[in-house]
Amino acid sequence: MARSEPPRTIVALARVRARPAQREALRSALAALVEPSRAEPGCSDYTLFELYDEPGTFYVRETWDDQAALDFHRATPHFRAFAARFDELLDEPVRLTRLRAVPLT
């Protein structure tokens, strides 16, 4: 009997940069994603940051139980409403960097 592979936790940093004069609008739109995203099944972290030395550049640290949870997130009404505003708010496409934990042994 073949053993199924366990779900793979996804840890990612989403880099989001505001268009000129859209910093506050983008901050507000990103902040509105935090609580509903945290309440989604499979989300164990969704934290918003702004670069200290580069106002208007935001990072979202996300941790999802697996790809299915991330796919679910991308299909939610709150994320789709945000995505519909990309052209208005973003200076460049969202950059999603997936991370892998480094074993210490």
N, C-alpha and C positions, 0 to 999 in steps of 0.2 A: 504494500500500500504506500503510495507516494504521500509524503508530508507536504502540506501546503505551507507556503512561506508566510510568516507573520506580516501583518500590516506594517508599512513603513511610515514612521513619523516624518512629517515634512516640516522643516524649520526654514523660514525664508525671511529675507529683508526685501521689502518693496521700497524702492527709491522713487519719490514723486516730487517733481520740481514745478513750482508755480510759474505761470506766465507773468510778465511784468504787470503790476497793479492787481494781481489776483491772489496775492498771498493770504489775505484774510478769508477770502471766499473759499480757497482751497483748504485752509486750516479748518474752517467750519465744516466743509463737506467731509473731510477726513475724520474729524472728531465725531460727526454723526454716525460714522460706520462702526465705531468702537463697541458700544454696548450691544447692538444687535448682532455683531459678528461674534463677540464673546459668548453670546447666548446660543449660538449655533451648535448642533451636535458635532463633536469631533474637533472643536476649537479649544485649545488649552492655553493659548496666549495670543493676544492681539493688542499691541501697545504702540502708541503713536509717539514719535519723536520729531523734533526739528533741529537741524544742525545749528549749533551755537554760533559758529562763525559764518554761516551762510543762510540767513533768514530766507524763507520761502522754499527751502529744500527740506523735505520731510522723509522720514523713514517709518515704515510700519514693520514691527517685528511680529511675525505670525508663526504659530505652531499648530499644525493640524495632525490628527491621528493618522491620516492616510490621504491618498490622492482623491478618493471619493469625497472626503470631507471638504477638501479644497475645491473640487468641482462643484459641490453643493453650494459653497460660499459664492462662487462666481455666478451662480444662477439665481441667487436670492434677489428679491425686488430692491432691497437697499443697495446692494452692490451694483446691480444693473442700472439703477438711477444715477449712481455716481459715475459709472462708466459712460453713460450718455453725455456727461459733461466734460469728458476728456479734452475735446477740442477747445472748449471755452476756458478751461482752467489750467491745462498742462502745457509747459514749455517744451517738453519732450515726452516720448512714450515712457510709461512706467517701466522701470527696470526691476525685475524680480530675480533676486539672487538666492538660490537654494543652497543650504548649508548642510554639511554632514559633520556629526560629532567625531572628534579624533579620539580613538581609544588611548588611554594613558598607560596601558601595559605593553 
